[in-house]
Amino acid sequence: MSTPVRGLTVLYDAQCSLCVHLRSWLLRQRQLVPLDLVPAASDEAKRRFPRLDHSRTLREITVIGDRGQIYTGPAAWVVCLWALAEYRPRAHWLATPAGQPFVRVTMLAAAKYREATASGAAAGTPCDERCSVPG
């Protein structure tokens, strides 16, 4: 018997304009499962989740379920959509083999956007580790 997820914590990069925009968007949606959005690698995140690799949470979206489930990469994007009333059916489809390529393309596009908008990118300096393309 599986225990239902009753809440999710989304760790987001508070220094990334795309991440901050998506945080705001998530908060405006009707949630079937409550989402708690916490800046990645913040004191609060480190206090709540001391065993996480917090530098990794700045490079890759990380979502933690109320029972300790950890979702990263494509699974994290899908579980965020699954928590939303309007997007749950789409999340079910995105979790299938047919939908997984769409999740991958979306993640690659987001990584490219982050790379292009990271501080210093416009000045020609290399992007730091936060811009890496998800595995």
C-alpha positions in Angstrom: 0.0 0.0 0.0 1.5 3.4 -1.0 1.1 6.5 1.1 -0.2 9.5 -0.8 1.9 12.6 -1.1 0.3 15.4 1.0 2.9 18.1 0.4 5.9 19.0 -1.8 8.8 21.4 -1.2 10.3 22.8 -4.4 13.8 24.1 -4.1 14.4 26.9 -6.7 17.4 29.1 -7.5 16.4 32.5 -6.1 19.2 34.1 -8.3 17.7 32.8 -11.5 15.1 35.0 -13.2 13.4 32.0 -14.9 13.3 30.1 -11.6 11.8 33.1 -9.8 9.2 33.5 -12.5 8.3 29.8 -12.4 8.0 30.1 -8.6 5.5 32.9 -9.0 3.6 31.0 -11.6 3.4 27.9 -9.4 2.0 29.9 -6.5 -0.7 31.4 -8.7 -2.0 27.9 -9.8 -4.7 25.9 -8.0 -2.8 23.2 -6.1 -4.1 19.7 -5.4 -1.0 19.1 -3.4 0.4 22.1 -1.5 3.7 23.4 -2.8 6.2 25.0 -0.4 8.8 27.0 -2.4 12.1 27.5 -0.7 15.3 29.0 -2.1 17.8 26.3 -2.9 20.9 26.2 -0.7 19.3 28.7 1.7 19.7 28.4 5.4 16.1 27.2 5.5 16.7 24.5 2.9 19.8 23.4 4.7 17.9 23.3 8.0 15.1 21.2 6.6 17.1 18.9 4.4 20.6 18.6 6.0 21.5 15.5 4.0 20.9 17.0 0.5 23.8 18.1 -1.7 22.7 21.7 -1.7 25.2 22.8 -4.4 23.4 20.3 -6.7 20.0 21.8 -5.9 21.3 25.0 -7.5 22.1 23.2 -10.7 19.1 20.9 -11.0 15.5 21.4 -9.9 14.8 19.4 -6.7 11.5 18.6 -5.2 11.1 16.8 -1.8 7.9 15.0 -0.8 6.5 15.1 2.7 7.5 11.4 3.2 11.1 12.1 2.1 10.7 11.3 -1.6 13.3 13.2 -3.7 12.6 14.1 -7.2 15.2 15.7 -9.5 15.5 16.6 -13.1 12.6 15.5 -15.3 10.7 13.8 -12.5 10.8 17.0 -10.5 9.3 19.0 -13.3 6.6 16.4 -13.8 5.7 16.2 -10.1 5.4 20.0 -9.9 2.8 19.8 -12.7 1.1 16.8 -11.1 0.5 18.9 -8.0 -1.5 21.4 -10.0 -5.2 20.9 -10.7 -5.1 22.1 -14.3 -1.9 20.3 -15.2 -2.3 16.9 -13.5 -3.6 15.1 -16.6 -0.8 16.5 -18.6 1.7 15.4 -16.0 0.4 11.9 -16.2 1.0 11.9 -19.9 4.5 13.6 -19.5 5.5 10.7 -17.2 4.9 8.2 -20.1 7.5 7.2 -22.6 5.6 9.2 -25.2 5.7 12.4 -23.0 9.3 12.1 -21.7 10.9 13.7 -24.8 8.8 16.8 -24.3 10.0 17.1 -20.7 13.6 16.7 -21.9 13.3 19.4 -24.5 11.6 21.7 -22.0 14.5 21.2 -19.5 17.1 21.8 -22.2 15.4 25.0 -23.3 15.3 26.2 -19.7 19.0 25.4 -19.2 19.8 27.4 -22.4 17.7 30.3 -21.2 19.5 30.2 -17.8 22.8 30.2 -19.5 21.9 33.1 -21.7 20.6 35.2 -18.8 23.1 34.2 -16.0 25.0 37.1 -14.5 28.0 37.8 -16.6 26.7 36.1 -19.7 26.0 39.3 -21.4 29.4 40.6 -20.6 31.0 37.6 -22.2 32.2 35.9 -19.0 31.6 32.2 -18.7 28.4 31.0 -17.0 28.9 29.4 -13.7 27.8 25.9 -12.6 24.2 26.9 -12.2 23.8 26.9 -16.0 24.7 23.3 -16.6 22.3 21.3 -18.7 20.5 18.7 -16.6 21.8 15.1 -16.9 
